[in-house]
Every structure is written in C-alpha cells, then in structure tokens.
Amino acid sequence: MEKLPVAGCHLPAILMAACGFATLLSTVARAQDIWTITSADFSETRGAVTSLAPAGITFRNAAGDTAQLPWSNVLELSRSAEPGGIPDGVWVALLTGGQRLVGGPVSFADESLTWSTAVGEFIIPLNQLIAICRGGLVERARGKRPPQDTVVLANGDVLGGIVESIAPDGVALANSPKVDWDAVAMIKFAEVDDAQNAAAAEGYLVRIVGGAVLAGRSVEFKANQLQLSDGAATARTVPIGSVLSIEHRNGPVTWLTDAAPIEQMQKPYFAAAPPAIVFNTGAAGAPIRDGERAARCGIIAASYTRLVYAVDPSYEAFRTRLAIDGALPYANAVVRIRVGESVAYELADLSAATPVQTVVVPLNGAKQITLEVDYGKTYDVQDRVVFIEPALLKKLPVPTTQPGAPATQ
C-alpha cells in the first residue's frame, strides 16, 4: 500500500499557527492592485479594481479610463501573481461548494463540526463535509468519496466506519479507540445524497493567502477590507491585500462538474475494465492544467465514454476547451458534444499534437447535453481526453463554434 509522505504535527500547534495566520493576513502588502477581470464570455481585461459592491465592480483599465461591470457579467477577479499553495503543517476542512477552511477542530456534536480559523469559527453540518486533511494532501483528498467514513493514517493504513468524535486531541470511529492527530493523514467522509444533489446557489468563492477558500452570498470592499456575507451570520472580513481571487459561482456561468451526470456509460475497446472518469483532478491528484495555469475544473475520460447531464433550458450556451491529458504519443480520439439528441460539435483525430480547442455551442432551450469520447485511429490507446472548464453560460457569446462535420458513423 502506498505510504503518504507527511510530517508529524500536533493539532494545538496547528491551532496556534492558524491564529498567527491572522497576523499574516493583516500584514500582506498591497503590491498587487492590478487584477485580471474575467467576463461571462471568458474574455479577460486587466485593471485596477477601485470598488466592489453588491451591484458590481468599478475598475480603471490600462488607458486610465474608469469602467463598470455588473456581477451578471463577471466570472472572476484574480491577482496578477499568486503566492504558493497550502503549507504542509496545517489542517484543512474541505466542504461541498468549494469552501476550504484552514485551521483545526474545536468540537463535534449534533451532526456538526465547529472549526476554528483565522477569520473566526465555522459551524459545519456533517453533510457538507468532504474531508479533513493535512495541507499537502488537499488535491488527493478531493478525489472520489468513499462509501463509508475513512481515516487514512500517516503510515498508509486505512480505517473505515462512522466518525463518532472529532476533537482537538484526535478523531474516533464508532466502537474504536481515538487516534491522535499525529497519526492521521486525512479523513474522508462518505457521500451524502442530499449534499451531492442539492442545487448550488449563486454566491462567491474568495481565495486568500495561505490556501483558504471562503464562501458567501455577497462581497464588498470596505476600508481596505473585503467583507464577505452569507446573508445570515455576521459578515467576515479579510484584508484586500490578502485576497488572491474572487470567483462568482453560479452567476453568469455554472460549471458542469457541479452536477452529477444523469447517465454515465463506458465501453473500452481493449481493456477488460474502463479507466475511471476523473473529475477536477489530473494525474496523481494534481490539478487539471490549462496551459500555464490550473484549470478551475475539468473532466478526463477515455473512449468510449458517454456522459449525459440535465440542463436548465434557461442556459443559452455550453463552453469547454478540449485537449489530450499530457504528452501521450499514441492518443487519438473523436469527441462529440450532443445538444438534446443532435450532434452540435464533432472533432476527429484529437491528439497530443492538436492545439487546445475552444468550443462554444448554443443550447437552444435543450434540457440535456451529452459529452462523448469515441475511438479514434488508435482505438482506446492513451486517449485520455480533457474537457477543460466545461461550463453552462447564461448568455450566448458571439461568435460561437460552428458544428464540426461528422467524422464517424
């Protein structure tokens, strides 16, 4: 069994580090006032953001002119450069909806976990908790959820059952002794149907220095602070200089990976069993790449794969970028995108040498969309196709991709 290379760390020290992290946030220099503003059609503009309010954003462009954008036309604001990721010596709680909280547990009762962070305590319902892990294992912890709660130990051993206790001094499964945090690498929580299938609400994900990702229903700049509110509890604030990006979730764009497919079928040509379809992570749990940057999300599938998703007819377009996952010399696949029952786009001979293809197709009120990866010239050899940032768009961009000519029967 593969061992997980993690360094030992005591949770009380981690909680102290989380408190010290608040000081780090307050002293981050505001040397990166220039933001990249990604619009709903994925076009990018560079500018200095001067105002952030519930109605939208105000910024100065490269020419010095002031411009405004409503949130209905903003996908993301991001800094021109970003510091490194999450330190190994911290604990991270991963939640449904993309929230990521750096800190440590306080108590566990009534199917909820109280979790301490640099910006205050969070009460997390158990059905929203995906995993708790060390900082260096976040991508691995985001993988497929197990059928039962699972504690992965630092030595590689795995314990399964129902998590009964999460406390500053350790974690315990039902009818099992408590395990000290020094011996734990990660805890992965079982899939919960109501959490998986709940409709994602519109809101914002705010990534900050140190690896945390906070969620809220509204964001606003106030006195050099970013104020993040969820509409119920007291608003949380972080220094603007510590903010790396602000993503508008389920506003003008909704990621296809936020929903489960209503139909999933695989049929390999040679292999006895199909390779797993991978959602949101690449090889060995690393993020899917889109050129030099990490993609926001993605799907990796081999031939033959068919994924069908239900679509709200109010969405006007589907967008993705297509590539082969890495430098695989024998990869060759056919990719189709069906809107309803009709083929809206088809690309043959997709190989590692093919430039990344940006595809935008109108949905025309369709209630479902299908992604297909079919056998190419090398059948199913190495044909790992990546759908980079597959997205449903509220508005149809102009121009859109013209449907490709059919390549196969």
BAFI-339773 format. One record per residue: chain; x, y, z of N, C-alpha, C in turn; residue number from 1; residue in one letter. Coordinates in steps of 0.05 Angstrom, whole numbers. Example, Ala and Ser with C-alpha at 12.3 -4.5 7.8 and 13.67 -1.06 7.14 Angstrom:
  chaine      nu      nv      nw     cau     cav     caw      cu      cv      cw  num  residu
       A     264    -114     156     246     -90     156     264     -66     156    1       A
       A     257     -45     142     273     -21     143     258       1     157    2       S
END
This chain:
  chaine      nu      nv      nw     cau     cav     caw      cu      cv      cw  num  residu
       A      17     -24       0       0       0       0      17      25       0    1       M
       A       9      45     -16      25      69     -18      25      84       9    2       E
       A      48      93      17      50     109      42      47     138      35    3       K
       A      35     153      53      31     181      49      53     197      62    4       L
       A      69     212      47      92     226      58      84     252      72    5       P
       A      79     250      98      71     274     113      88     276     138    6       V
       A      92     301     146     108     305     170      89     307     194    7       A
       A      98     297     217      82     298     241      77     326     250    8       G
       A      53     332     260      47     359     271      25     357     292    9       C
       A      29     369     315       9     369     336     -13     389     331   10       H
       A     -38     382     336     -60     399     330     -59     425     346   11       L
       A     -53     425     372     -51     451     386     -32     470     372   12       P
       A     -10     460     362       9     477     347      -4     488     322   13       A
       A     -20     471     309     -34     479     285     -54     502     291   14       I
       A     -68     499     314     -87     520     321     -73     546     327   15       L
       A     -49     544     340     -33     568     344     -24     580     318   16       M
       A     -17     563     299      -9     573     272     -32     587     258   17       A
       A     -56     576     262     -79     589     250     -84     617     261   18       A
       A     -79     620     288     -82     646     300     -61     665     289   19       C
       A     -36     655     286     -15     671     275     -20     678     246   20       G
       A     -36     662     232     -42     667     204     -58     693     202   21       F
       A     -75     699     222     -90     724     221     -71     748     220   22       A
       A     -48     746     235     -29     768     234     -16     770     206   23       T
       A     -11     746     193      -1     746     166     -19     761     147   24       L
       A     -46     755     150     -65     768     132     -65     798     135   25       L
       A     -61     807     160     -63     836     165     -38     851     156   26       S
       A     -16     836     150       9     849     142      17     845     113   27       T
       A      -1     831      98       5     826      70       6     853      55   28       V
       A      27     859      40      30     884      26      11     885       2   29       A
       A      -1     909      -2     -19     912     -24      -4     921     -49   30       R
       A      14     903     -58      31     909     -81      19     899    -106   31       A
       A      -4     886    -105     -16     873    -128     -44     884    -133   32       Q
       A     -47     911    -137     -73     923    -141     -84     918    -168   33       D
       A     -68     908    -187     -77     902    -214     -90     874    -214   34       I
       A    -114     873    -224    -129     848    -225    -134     840    -254   35       W
       A    -137     814    -259    -148     804    -284    -178     799    -280   36       T
       A    -193     812    -297    -223     811    -295    -232     793    -317   37       I
       A    -244     770    -310    -254     751    -329    -284     755    -332   38       T
       A    -293     761    -356    -322     766    -360    -337     740    -365   39       S
       A    -363     743    -367    -380     719    -370    -374     704    -396   40       A
       A    -362     717    -416    -355     703    -441    -326     693    -441   41       D
       A    -313     694    -417    -286     685    -413    -265     704    -425   42       F
       A    -273     727    -435    -253     746    -443    -240     759    -418   43       S
       A    -215     769    -421    -201     779    -398    -192     808    -402   44       E
       A    -194     824    -380    -186     851    -380    -169     856    -356   45       T
       A    -147     872    -359    -130     878    -336    -137     906    -326   46       R
       A    -139     910    -300    -146     936    -290    -143     937    -260   47       G
       A    -144     962    -249    -143     967    -220    -171     969    -210   48       A
       A    -179     950    -193    -207     949    -183    -208     970    -160   49       V
       A    -226     990    -164    -228    1011    -144    -253    1008    -126   50       T
       A    -272     993    -135    -296     990    -119    -308     962    -124   51       S
       A    -318     950    -103    -331     924    -104    -356     926     -87   52       L
       A    -379     923    -100    -405     927     -85    -425     907     -95   53       A
       A    -447     904     -81    -467     884     -89    -477     887    -118   54       P
       A    -476     912    -128    -485     917    -156    -464     909    -177   55       A
       A    -438     909    -170    -418     902    -189    -391     914    -182   56       G
       A    -373     916    -202    -347     926    -197    -341     951    -213   57       I
       A    -323     968    -203    -312     991    -217    -282     988    -219   58       T
       A    -270     993    -242    -242     990    -246    -231    1010    -266   59       F
       A    -205    1015    -264    -191    1031    -284    -176    1013    -303   60       R
       A    -180    1016    -329    -166     999    -348    -138    1010    -355   61       N
       A    -124     997    -373     -97    1004    -379     -94    1033    -390   62       A
       A    -115    1043    -402    -115    1070    -412    -121    1091    -391   63       A
       A    -127    1082    -367    -134    1100    -346    -164    1107    -344   64       G
       A    -180    1096    -362    -209    1101    -362    -223    1085    -341   65       D
       A    -243    1096    -329    -260    1082    -309    -282    1067    -323   66       T
       A    -285    1041    -315    -306    1025    -327    -321    1010    -305   67       A
       A    -345    1002    -311    -362     987    -291    -372     962    -304   68       Q
       A    -375     941    -288    -387     916    -297    -406     906    -276   69       L
       A    -430     898    -283    -448     885    -264    -439     857    -259   70       P
       A    -446     846    -236    -438     819    -229    -449     799    -249   71       W
       A    -471     806    -263    -481     787    -283    -462     783    -306   72       S
       A    -442     800    -308    -422     797    -330    -394     792    -319   73       N
       A    -392     784    -294    -365     779    -282    -364     750    -273   74       V
       A    -344     735    -283    -339     708    -274    -319     707    -252   75       L
       A    -297     723    -254    -276     721    -234    -258     746    -234   76       E
       A    -248     753    -211    -227     773    -208    -203     758    -196   77       L
       A    -179     761    -207    -156     747    -197    -132     766    -198   78       S
       A    -113     761    -179     -89     777    -178     -70     770    -201   79       R
       A     -52     789    -208     -33     784    -229     -13     763    -223   80       S
       A      -8     758    -197      10     737    -188       0     726    -162   81       A
       A       4     700    -158      -6     687    -134      17     674    -119   82       E
       A      18     677     -91      37     662     -75      31     632     -76   83       P
       A      48     616     -63      45     587     -63      19     577     -50   84       G
       A      16     551     -50      -9     539     -40      -9     536     -10   85       G
       A     -21     514      -1     -26     509      27      -2     497      40   86       I
       A       8     508      62      31     495      76      24     467      86   87       P
       A      45     450      87      40     423      96      33     422     126   88       D
       A      42     441     141      38     440     170      12     451     180   89       G
       A      -9     450     164     -36     460     173     -57     438     167   90       V
       A     -80     441     180    -102     423     174    -123     439     158   91       W
       A    -136     424     140    -155     437     122    -182     421     122   92       V
       A    -204     435     125    -230     423     122    -241     430      94   93       A
       A    -248     410      78    -259     413      52    -289     410      52   94       L
       A    -303     429      42    -333     429      43    -344     427      14   95       L
       A    -369     418      12    -383     419     -13    -386     448     -21   96       T
       A    -387     453     -47    -389     480     -56    -363     495     -60   97       G
       A    -341     481     -53    -314     493     -59    -301     507     -36   98       G
       A    -315     509     -13    -303     523      10    -280     506      22   99       Q
       A    -259     519      31    -235     506      42    -225     522      66  100       R
       A    -227     510      90    -222     524     115    -196     514     128  101       L
       A    -177     532     132    -151     525     144    -153     531     174  102       V
       A    -147     511     191    -149     515     220    -149     489     235  103       G
       A    -169     484     252    -170     460     267    -196     457     281  104       G
       A    -203     432     291    -229     427     303    -230     438     331  105       P
       A    -254     446     339    -260     455     366    -277     434     380  106       V
       A    -299     427     367    -317     407     379    -334     394     357  107       S
       A    -347     372     364    -364     357     345    -388     347     360  108       F
       A    -412     358     352    -437     350     365    -460     356     347  109       A
       A    -482     341     350    -507     345     335    -502     346     305  110       D
       A    -486     327     296    -481     325     267    -468     350     255  111       E
       A    -453     365     272    -440     389     262    -412     390     274  112       S
       A    -393     401     259    -366     405     268    -361     435     271  113       L
       A    -351     443     295    -342     471     299    -312     472     292  114       T
       A    -305     489     274    -278     490     262    -267     518     266  115       W
       A    -244     521     278    -231     547     283    -213     555     260  116       S
       A    -215     580     251    -197     591     230    -188     619     238  117       T
       A    -171     630     221    -160     657     226    -181     678     224  118       A
       A    -204     672     211    -225     693     208    -249     685     225  119       V
       A    -246     668     245    -268     661     263    -275     632     262  120       G
       A    -295     624     277    -304     597     278    -327     592     258  121       E
       A    -327     568     247    -348     559     229    -361     535     240  122       F
       A    -388     534     238    -403     510     246    -410     496     220  123       I
       A    -399     472     216    -402     458     190    -420     434     194  124       I
       A    -444     434     180    -460     409     181    -445     386     169  125       P
       A    -448     363     181    -433     339     172    -438     333     143  126       L
       A    -463     338     133    -469     331     105    -455     350      85  127       N
       A    -442     371      95    -427     389      77    -397     384      79  128       Q
       A    -389     365      95    -360     360      99    -350     338      81  129       L
       A    -331     344      64    -320     324      45    -296     310      58  130       I
       A    -278     326      70    -253     314      81    -240     334     100  131       A
       A    -223     323     118    -204     338     134    -177     326     128  132       I
       A    -158     343     121    -132     332     113    -110     352     119  133       C
       A     -85     342     118     -62     359     120     -59     376      95  134       R
       A     -46     399      97     -45     418      75     -34     407      50  135       G
       A     -14     389      51      -2     379      27     -18     357      13  136       G
       A     -41     349      25     -56     327      14     -84     336       4  137       L
       A     -88     362       0    -114     372      -8    -124     360     -34  138       V
       A    -107     360     -55    -116     350     -81    -123     321     -79  139       E
       A    -108     305     -64    -114     277     -61    -140     272     -46  140       R
       A    -145     289     -26    -170     287     -10    -194     294     -26  141       A
       A    -191     310     -48    -214     318     -64    -224     296     -83  142       R
       A    -211     274     -83    -218     252    -102    -245     240     -95  143       G
       A    -251     218    -108    -277     204    -104    -282     198     -75  144       K
       A    -306     204     -66    -314     200     -38    -320     170     -33  145       R
       A    -312     160      -9    -315     132      -3    -344     125       5  146       P
       A    -351      99       5    -378      91      13    -383      94      43  147       P
       A    -361      95      59    -363      99      87    -341     118      96  148       Q
       A    -344     130     120    -324     147     130    -297     132     132  149       D
       A    -275     146     125    -249     132     123    -228     150     135  150       T
       A    -212     138     154    -189     152     165    -164     140     153  151       V
       A    -149     156     139    -124     147     127    -101     155     146  152       V
       A     -86     136     155     -65     142     174     -39     150     160  153       L
       A     -21     163     175       4     173     163      21     150     153  154       A
       A      18     126     164      34     103     155      21      88     131  155       N
       A      -1      99     121     -14      87      98     -37      68     105  156       G
       A     -40      60     130     -63      43     137     -89      59     135  157       D
       A    -111      44     131    -137      56     128    -157      44     147  158       V
       A    -172      61     161    -193      52     179    -220      61     169  159       L
       A    -240      43     169    -267      51     159    -288      48     180  160       G
       A    -309      63     178    -331      62     197    -347      88     196  161       G
       A    -357      95     220    -372     120     223    -357     138     242  162       I
       A    -351     162     233    -337     181     251    -355     189     274  163       V
       A    -346     184     298    -362     189     322    -353     214     337  164       E
       A    -326     220     335    -315     242     351    -293     255     335  165       S
       A    -293     282     334    -272     298     323    -266     320     344  166       I
       A    -242     319     355    -235     337     377    -206     346     374  167       A
       A    -198     367     389    -170     376     387    -149     355     393  168       P
       A    -157     333     408    -137     313     414    -139     288     397  169       D
       A    -156     288     376    -157     265     359    -184     260     347  170       G
       A    -186     238     332    -211     230     318    -217     201     325  171       V
       A    -243     194     328    -250     166     334    -273     157     317  172       A
       A    -271     132     308    -293     119     294    -310     105     315  173       L
       A    -335      99     308    -352      84     326    -340      58     334  174       A
       A    -341      52     360    -331      27     372    -301      23     367  175       N
       A    -286      45     365    -257      44     361    -244      65     379  176       S
       A    -219      60     387    -205      80     403    -198     105     388  177       P
       A    -194     127     402    -187     152     390    -159     151     378  178       K
       A    -156     163     354    -130     164     341    -119     193     343  179       V
       A     -94     195     353     -82     222     356     -77     234     328  180       D
       A     -79     261     326     -76     274     301     -48     270     289  181       W
       A     -28     265     305      -2     260     295      -1     235     277  182       D
       A     -20     217     282     -21     192     266     -39     193     242  183       A
       A     -53     216     238     -73     218     217     -62     234     193  184       V
       A     -68     224     169     -62     239     145     -86     254     135  185       A
       A    -109     239     134    -134     252     125    -158     236     134  186       M
       A    -181     249     135    -207     236     140    -224     243     116  187       I
       A    -235     222     103    -253     226      81    -281     217      89  188       K
       A    -301     234      85    -328     229      94    -345     216      72  189       F
       A    -362     199      79    -379     184      60    -397     203      44  190       A
       A    -403     195      20    -421     210       3    -448     212      16  191       E
       A    -460     236      15    -487     241      26    -504     251       3  192       V
       A    -526     237      -2    -542     243     -26    -552     271     -26  193       D
       A    -563     281      -3    -575     307      -3    -554     329      -7  194       D
       A    -529     324       1    -508     344      -4    -500     344     -33  195       A
       A    -498     320     -45    -489     317     -72    -509     329     -92  196       Q
       A    -535     325     -86    -555     333    -106    -568     360    -101  197       N
       A    -560     373     -79    -571     399     -73    -564     419     -95  198       A
       A    -583     436    -103    -578     456    -123    -558     476    -112  199       A
       A    -538     482    -128    -517     502    -120    -529     530    -122  200       A
       A    -526     546    -100    -536     573    -100    -515     592    -111  201       A
       A    -525     615    -121    -507     635    -131    -492     647    -107  202       E
       A    -466     653    -111    -450     664     -89    -422     670     -99  203       G
       A    -403     671     -80    -376     678     -86    -357     660     -70  204       Y
       A    -335     653     -84    -313     639     -71    -289     657     -71  205       L
       A    -278     662     -47    -256     681     -43    -231     665     -34  206       V
       A    -211     665     -51    -186     651     -45    -167     671     -32  207       R
       A    -155     664      -9    -137     682       5    -110     669       9  208       I
       A     -91     686      16     -63     677      21     -64     655      42  209       V
       A     -49     634      37     -47     611      56     -64     588      48  210       G
       A     -81     591      27     -95     568      16    -124     566      24  211       G
       A    -135     583      41    -163     582      49    -181     592      26  212       A
       A    -205     581      24    -225     590       6    -251     594      22  213       V
       A    -260     619      22    -284     626      37    -308     630      18  214       L
       A    -332     624      28    -356     627      11    -375     647      23  215       A
       A    -390     660       6    -410     679      16    -430     686      -6  216       G
       A    -452     699       1    -472     706     -18    -467     734     -29  217       R
       A    -451     750     -16    -445     777     -26    -417     785     -17  218       S
       A    -404     802     -33    -377     812     -27    -377     842     -31  219       V
       A    -360     856     -15    -359     885     -17    -332     895      -6  220       E
       A    -320     915     -18    -296     928      -8    -305     950      12  221       F
       A    -293     949      36    -299     969      57    -273     975      72  222       K
       A    -263     999      69    -240    1008      85    -217     988      84  223       A
       A    -208     983      59    -185     964      54    -190     936      64  224       N
       A    -215     929      68    -223     902      76    -243     891      55  225       Q
       A    -241     865      51    -262     851      36    -282     840      56  226       L
       A    -307     849      53    -328     839      71    -344     817      56  227       Q
       A    -346     794      69    -359     771      57    -382     763      75  228       L
       A    -407     763      64    -430     757      80    -445     733      68  229       S
       A    -457     717      86    -473     694      77    -502     700      80  230       D
       A    -509     724      87    -537     732      89    -550     726     116  231       G
       A    -535     712     134    -547     705     160    -528     713     182  232       A
       A    -505     701     183    -486     707     205    -472     733     201  233       A
       A    -457     742     221    -441     766     219    -421     764     195  234       T
       A    -419     785     180    -401     785     157    -372     781     167  235       A
       A    -356     766     150    -328     762     156    -312     781     139  236       R
       A    -289     790     149    -272     808     134    -243     798     133  237       T
       A    -230     803     110    -202     797     106    -190     821      93  238       V
       A    -164     827      97    -151     849      83    -152     845      53  239       P
       A    -157     866      38    -158     864       9    -132     853      -2  240       I
       A    -109     861      10     -83     853       1     -79     823       3  241       G
       A     -95     809      19     -91     780      22    -109     764       3  242       S
       A    -126     778     -12    -145     764     -30    -131     757     -56  243       V
       A    -132     732     -64    -120     723     -89    -139     723    -112  244       L
       A    -164     715    -106    -184     715    -128    -212     715    -115  245       S
       A    -231     724    -131    -259     724    -124    -274     712    -148  246       I
       A    -285     688    -144    -300     675    -165    -330     678    -161  247       E
       A    -344     687    -181    -373     689    -180    -385     662    -187  248       H
       A    -395     647    -168    -404     620    -172    -434     619    -179  249       R
       A    -440     604    -200    -468     600    -208    -482     627    -214  250       N
       A    -467     646    -225    -478     671    -234    -481     670    -264  251       G
       A    -464     683    -279    -466     680    -308    -457     653    -319  252       P
       A    -442     639    -303    -431     613    -311    -435     592    -289  253       V
       A    -443     568    -297    -445     546    -278    -428     523    -289  254       T
       A    -411     512    -272    -393     490    -281    -409     465    -283  255       W
       A    -405     450    -305    -419     425    -309    -411     405    -287  256       L
       A    -386     407    -277    -377     388    -257    -390     392    -230  257       T
       A    -406     413    -226    -420     417    -201    -445     399    -200  258       D
       A    -452     386    -222    -475     368    -223    -466     340    -229  259       A
       A    -481     321    -220    -476     293    -226    -489     286    -252  260       A
       A    -476     270    -269    -489     261    -295    -513     244    -289  261       P
       A    -534     248    -306    -558     231    -303    -554     205    -317  262       I
       A    -534     203    -334    -527     178    -348    -497     177    -352  263       E
       A    -485     154    -346    -456     151    -349    -451     123    -360  264       Q
       A    -437     121    -383    -432      95    -396    -403      95    -406  265       M
       A    -389      72    -402    -362      69    -412    -360      41    -425  266       Q
       A    -345      40    -447    -341      15    -461    -314      15    -474  267       K
       A    -293       5    -461    -266       5    -472    -264     -15    -496  268       P
       A    -246     -10    -514    -242     -27    -537    -225     -52    -530  269       Y
       A    -203     -47    -516    -185     -69    -509    -186     -77    -480  270       F
       A    -187     -57    -462    -184     -62    -434    -208     -78    -423  271       A
       A    -201     -95    -403    -223    -110    -390    -241     -93    -374  272       A
       A    -230     -72    -363    -246     -53    -347    -239     -24    -355  273       A
       A    -258      -6    -356    -252      21    -365    -237      36    -344  274       P
       A    -219      54    -352    -206      72    -332    -226      90    -320  275       P
       A    -222      98    -296    -241     116    -282    -244     143    -296  276       A
       A    -268     153    -296    -272     181    -305    -262     199    -282  277       I
       A    -246     218    -288    -235     235    -267    -248     263    -268  278       V
       A    -257     272    -246    -270     298    -244    -252     317    -228  279       F
       A    -243     339    -241    -230     361    -228    -201     357    -220  280       N
       A    -190     333    -222    -162     329    -217    -148     314    -239  281       T
       A    -123     318    -243    -108     304    -263     -92     281    -252  282       G
       A     -69     275    -264     -53     252    -255     -44     256    -226  283       A
       A     -46     234    -210     -36     234    -183     -49     255    -165  284       A
       A     -74     263    -172     -88     283    -156     -80     312    -161  285       G
       A     -62     317    -180     -54     345    -186     -77     359    -200  286       A
       A     -78     385    -199     -99     400    -214     -97     395    -244  287       P
       A    -120     396    -257    -120     396    -286    -108     422    -296  288       I
       A     -91     421    -316     -78     445    -326     -91     455    -351  289       R
       A     -91     482    -353    -100     495    -378     -77     513    -385  290       D
       A     -58     502    -401     -33     517    -407     -16     520    -382  291       G
       A     -10     545    -375       8     551    -353      -7     553    -326  292       E
       A     -34     552    -327     -49     556    -302     -65     531    -295  293       R
       A     -73     529    -270     -90     508    -261    -119     514    -270  294       A
       A    -132     495    -282    -160     499    -291    -178     500    -267  295       A
       A    -200     514    -269    -219     516    -248    -233     490    -243  296       R
       A    -237     474    -264    -249     448    -261    -244     433    -287  297       C
       A    -253     408    -289    -249     393    -314    -258     364    -311  298       G
       A    -260     350    -334    -267     322    -335    -247     308    -353  299       I
       A    -236     285    -344    -218     269    -361    -231     242    -365  300       I
       A    -234     235    -391    -248     209    -398    -234     197    -422  301       A
       A    -235     170    -423    -224     154    -445    -246     142    -462  302       A
       A    -240     133    -486    -260     121    -503    -266      92    -494  303       S
       A    -291      83    -497    -313     100    -504    -326     110    -478  304       Y
       A    -333     136    -476    -346     146    -453    -369     164    -462  305       T
       A    -392     161    -448    -416     177    -454    -425     188    -427  306       R
       A    -426     215    -425    -436     228    -401    -460     246    -408  307       L
       A    -482     242    -396    -506     258    -402    -513     275    -377  308       V
       A    -518     301    -381    -525     319    -360    -551     332    -365  309       Y
       A    -568     336    -345    -592     352    -347    -584     381    -348  310       A
       A    -599     397    -363    -593     425    -367    -618     442    -362  311       V
       A    -615     463    -348    -637     482    -345    -640     497    -372  312       D
       A    -664     496    -384    -667     508    -411    -661     538    -412  313       P
       A    -659     551    -388    -653     580    -389    -624     586    -397  314       S
       A    -606     566    -395    -579     570    -404    -578     570    -434  315       Y
       A    -562     589    -445    -561     593    -474    -538     579    -489  316       E
       A    -517     572    -474    -494     561    -488    -478     542    -470  317       A
       A    -463     525    -483    -444     507    -469    -416     514    -479  318       F
       A    -396     516    -461    -369     522    -468    -349     503    -455  319       R
       A    -329     494    -469    -307     479    -458    -282     482    -475  320       T
       A    -260     472    -465    -235     471    -481    -226     442    -481  321       R
       A    -217     432    -505    -211     404    -509    -182     400    -513  322       L
       A    -171     379    -500    -143     372    -504    -139     343    -495  323       A
       A    -115     332    -501    -107     306    -491     -92     311    -465  324       I
       A     -96     294    -445     -84     297    -419     -54     289    -420  325       D
       A     -37     308    -427      -8     304    -427       3     296    -454  326       G
       A      29     291    -454      43     284    -479      41     254    -484  327       A
       A      18     245    -494      13     216    -499      15     212    -529  328       L
       A      36     200    -539      42     199    -568      22     182    -584  329       P
       A       9     163    -572      -9     146    -587     -39     154    -584  330       Y
       A     -44     175    -569     -72     183    -565     -84     193    -591  331       A
       A    -109     185    -596    -124     194    -619    -153     187    -613  332       N
       A    -169     208    -612    -197     204    -604    -216     222    -620  333       A
       A    -241     214    -620    -262     230    -632    -279     241    -608  334       V
       A    -285     267    -609    -301     279    -588    -326     290    -600  335       V
       A    -349     285    -587    -375     296    -596    -389     309    -572  336       R
       A    -403     330    -579    -420     344    -559    -448     344    -571  337       I
       A    -466     331    -558    -494     330    -567    -511     349    -550  338       R
       A    -527     364    -564    -547     381    -551    -574     369    -556  339       V
       A    -587     360    -535    -611     343    -539    -602     317    -553  340       G
       A    -613     310    -575    -605     286    -590    -588     292    -614  341       E
       A    -583     318    -619    -568     326    -643    -539     331    -637  342       S
       A    -521     323    -656    -493     329    -653    -488     358    -660  343       V
       A    -480     373    -639    -475     402    -642    -445     407    -649  344       A
       A    -428     389    -642    -399     392    -648    -386     365    -649  345       Y
       A    -367     362    -668    -352     337    -670    -324     343    -679  346       E
       A    -304     331    -666    -276     335    -673    -263     307    -675  347       L
       A    -251     301    -698    -237     276    -702    -207     281    -699  348       A
       A    -192     259    -695    -163     259    -694    -152     278    -673  349       D
       A    -166     280    -650    -155     295    -628    -131     280    -617  350       L
       A    -108     293    -617     -83     280    -607     -68     300    -590  351       S
       A     -46     290    -579     -29     308    -562     -18     331    -577  352       A
       A     -16     328    -604      -5     350    -621     -26     370    -629  353       A
       A     -52     364    -624     -73     383    -631     -73     407    -612  354       T
       A     -73     431    -622     -76     454    -605    -102     453    -588  355       P
       A    -101     464    -565    -125     464    -548    -148     477    -563  356       V
       A    -171     464    -564    -194     473    -579    -214     486    -560  357       Q
       A    -222     511    -565    -243     524    -550    -270     519    -565  358       T
       A    -289     508    -551    -314     501    -564    -337     515    -549  359       V
       A    -354     529    -564    -378     542    -553    -401     535    -572  360       V
       A    -422     522    -561    -445     514    -577    -471     525    -564  361       V
       A    -490     534    -580    -516     543    -570    -531     519    -559  362       P
       A    -547     523    -538    -563     502    -527    -592     502    -537  363       L
       A    -601     525    -547    -628     527    -560    -650     515    -543  364       N
       A    -649     520    -517    -670     510    -500    -669     481    -493  365       G
       A    -648     468    -500    -645     439    -494    -646     433    -465  366       A
       A    -656     409    -458    -658     400    -430    -636     381    -422  367       K
       A    -618     374    -441    -596     357    -434    -573     361    -454  368       Q
       A    -549     355    -444    -525     356    -461    -509     331    -456  369       I
       A    -496     321    -478    -481     296    -476    -452     300    -485  370       T
       A    -433     290    -470    -405     291    -477    -397     262    -484  371       L
       A    -385     259    -508    -377     232    -517    -347     233    -525  372       E
       A    -333     212    -516    -306     207    -525    -307     180    -539  373       V
       A    -301     180    -566    -304     156    -582    -276     147    -592  374       D
       A    -275     122    -601    -250     110    -611    -240     126    -635  375       Y
       A    -214     131    -635    -201     143    -658    -184     123    -673  376       G
       A    -163     132    -686    -147     114    -703    -131      94    -687  377       K
       A    -126     100    -661    -112      80    -644    -131      67    -624  378       T
       A    -157      66    -631    -177      53    -614    -178      67    -587  379       Y
       A    -171      53    -565    -173      66    -539    -145      70    -526  380       D
       A    -124      69    -542     -97      71    -531     -90     100    -524  381       V
       A     -85     104    -499     -76     130    -488     -96     153    -493  382       Q
       A    -120     148    -500    -137     170    -508    -152     183    -485  383       D
       A    -137     195    -467    -148     209    -444    -154     238    -453  384       R
       A    -180     243    -457    -189     269    -466    -197     287    -442  385       V
       A    -188     312    -443    -195     331    -422    -216     351    -432  386       V
       A    -238     353    -418    -257     374    -421    -250     395    -400  387       F
       A    -236     416    -409    -226     437    -390    -248     457    -385  388       I
       A    -255     461    -360    -274     480    -351    -300     479    -367  389       E
       A    -313     455    -367    -339     453    -381    -360     470    -367  390       P
       A    -373     488    -381    -390     508    -368    -416     512    -383  391       A
       A    -437     517    -368    -462     526    -379    -463     557    -376  392       L
       A    -470     571    -398    -469     600    -398    -498     611    -399  393       L
       A    -503     631    -383    -529     644    -383    -534     659    -410  394       K
       A    -513     670    -421    -516     685    -446    -499     673    -468  395       K
       A    -509     674    -492    -495     662    -515    -473     682    -525  396       L
       A    -448     674    -523    -427     692    -534    -428     693    -564  397       P
       A    -416     714    -576    -415     716    -605    -385     722    -612  398       V
       A    -373     706    -631    -386     684    -646    -385     658    -630  399       P
       A    -400     639    -639    -399     612    -627    -384     593    -646  400       T
       A    -378     569    -636    -364     549    -652    -384     537    -672  401       T
       A    -375     535    -697    -392     522    -717    -390     492    -713  402       Q
       A    -413     478    -716    -412     449    -713    -393     436    -732  403       P
       A    -378     416    -722    -358     402    -739    -373     382    -757  404       G
       A    -360     375    -779    -371     355    -797    -369     327    -784  405       A
       A    -389     310    -787    -387     283    -775    -362     269    -784  406       P
       A    -348     256    -765    -323     242    -771    -326     212    -772  407       A
       A    -347     202    -759    -351     173    -758    -381     167    -761  408       T
       A    -387     142    -765    -415     135    -767    -428     139    -740  409       Q
END
